[in-house]
């Protein structure tokens, strides 16, 4: 089942739906790319006790970007060769449209609570948008399993083994540290999650970009050959 879902089915769905949403929205991810940064500058204002637009963004980014963007890319290239990079670019660009619609649906069908906070997401727009409560229940259960167990296991494994290999930190030590920090953040509710993400995510994003630019700068002379190798490998010319 895993081979089927994470093989042909996933690729067809990711690229196919991404292409459909990109075309039907007249390339929304490119048309509004500049406006995105303009909106960010005014997104930090919010009412007391509420989550700002910027905080909502960084919480979303924190759930999408992490160790998998480093370890996952390395595994993809080692298994699929340089051509895998090209198709990750394509899926990334198409995925921007998918993400835009996913987040838009979450806003359209979110539900106001009595204390002034809001709840929303896929389970809500599956129920309130298309009346598929059963599908929303299945989605919620799968989400609890994957985020509650699977993703945490993968992310903590990447962090712990990386620290052990690079700096000799025992895995049990980094594991306990992660549990303590994670517990402190999560049990503080969405307000604390947003506040921590507001600090951590920009540092992570800037650090990630700087590291990538440093690698590119150190290998500047190789870039033309690298790009040619990626393109030729992607289309089976190698």
N, C-alpha and C positions, 0 to 999 in steps of 0.2 A: 504493500500500500504506500509506504514511504517512497520507494523508487518511482512509483507511478505518479504520485502527487508532486514530488520534488523534481521530476524529470520533465517529460514532454507537456503534461497538463499545466504545470505551473508556468513554464516559459510561454506557452501559447496564451494563457490567461493574462499574464503580466503584460506582455507585449501587445496582444490583441486588444485588450480593454484599454490599455494606455493609449494606443493609436486611435481607437474609436473616440475616447474622451478628448484627446488632443485635437482631432479633426472636427468633432462636433462643437467644440468650444472655440474654434478658430485659433488654436495654439495659445491658450490662455496663459500657460506657464512662461511663454516668451513675451507675450504682449504686455503682461503686468510685471515683468521682471524688475524694471526700474522703479515702478510704483511701490513694490514690496519694501524697498529700503526707505522710501519716503514715509510710508505708513509706520515702519518700525520706530522712527524717531519720535512719533507722538503716541506710542503705544504703552508707555510706562505709567501714564496717569490712571488712577483707579480709586474707587471709594474705599473707605476704611473697612477692613474685613473681607474685601473682595479680591479676586485674582485679576491682575491686569492682563491686557492682551499680550504683552511681552512675556509675562510669566507663563501664560497658557502656551505660548509658542515654545519657550525653552523646555517646558515639561514634555511637550510633544516631541521636540528634537531629542531630548534625553531618552525617550522611549524608542527612537528610531536609529540613533547613532551611538555607537559604542565599540566594544572590543571586536565585534563582528566585522566592522568596517576596516579593521586592520588584519585580524586573523583570517576572516572570511575571504578577503581579497587575495591574501597570500595562498590560501588553500585552493581557491578558484584558478589562480594562475598555475600553480603546481600541478593541478589535475587537467586543466583545459588548455594550457599553453598561453602565449601572449594574446591570442585572439579573444580570450575570455574578457580581457580588459575592454575591448570595443563593445561587446554585448552588454557589459555592465554599464558603460556610458549610455547606451541606447535605452536600457531598462530604467536607468536613473532619470533620464530626461523624460521618458514617457510616464514614469512613476510620479513625476511632479504634478501632472494633470490628474492622475488618480487620487493623489493626496489632496489636491485642491477641492475636488468634489466630495471626498470623504469628510474633510473638515467642514465644508459648506453644509452638508447634510446634518452633521452634528450640531451646527448652529441653528439650522432651520427647525429641528425637531427636539431641541433640548427642553427640559422641563424645569420650571421654577419651583423651588422649595419654600416652605413657610418662613425659613430664617433668612431669605434673600439670596441664598446660593442657588446654583443651577446644577442639574445632572443631565448628561447626554452621552452621545457616542453611538456606535453601531447597534447595540441592543435597543436603544430608544428609537432610532429611525427605522429599524426593521419592524418594530411594533407599531409605532405611530405613523410611519410613512407608508408602508405597504401591508400592514396588518398581519405580519408573520411572527406572532408571538413565540410559536414553537421553535422557529429558526433562531430567534433572539435568545431563547433559553439555551439551545445547543451552542450558540456562539459564546455566550457567557461562561458556560462550563469549560469549553475549550480554552477560552482566554485565561480562566483561573488556573488551569493546568499548565498552559504554556508559559505565562508570565510568573505564576506562583512557583513553579518547579523548573520547567525546562530552560527558560531564558536565564533565570538566576543561576542555575547549575552551569550553563555554558559560559556566562560572563565571569562568574567567580573562578571557574576553572582556568580561563584565559589569564585573568589577573594573577591568580596564585602561582600558576606554573611559570608565567613570565617573570614575576618577582623572584622566584626560586632560581630560575636559569640565569637571570641577569645579575642579581644582587645577593643570592644565597639565602634569601628570606624563606624560612620553612613554611610549607603550604598551610599547616594548621594555624600558624601565627597570623598570616594574612587573611585566612578564613575567618578567624575570630574577630579580627579588626573590621572586616567587611560586615559581619553580622551585627556588631555593636553600632557601627555608623548607620547601617541600613535601618536597624530598629529605631534608633533615635530620630531619623528623618521620617520614616513611614508612620510611626505612632504619633507624630505631630500633626497628622492630617494633611489635607491638600494645601493648606496655607504654608506649612513648613516645607513640604515638598517643593512648592513653587518658589519659596524664598531661597532654598538651597540651590535649586536648579538655576535660578536667576544669576547666581554667582559662578557655579561650577560649569554650566554649559558654555557660556561665552569663553571662559578660559580654555575649556576642552576644544572648542571649535577653532579658536585662534592658534592654540598650540598645535593642533592637527594640521592646519593650513601652513604654519611656519615650518613644521617638520617636512611636509611635502615639498614646499618651495626650496628648502635647504637641500633635499635629496636631488631635486631637479638642477639646482645651481651647481652642485658638486659633480654632476654628470652631464653638463650642458652640451658637450661635444658629441655625446651619444644620442641626444634626443631625436635628430632626424632619422637615424637608423632604427631607433626604438619605435617611432611612429609608423615607419614603413613596415616593420616586422609585425606590429599589432594589426594593421590593416590587412596585410597579406595573409596573416594567420586566420583572421576573422572570416575571410571569404574563401578559405581553403586553397589559397595560392601556394601555400607551403606544403 
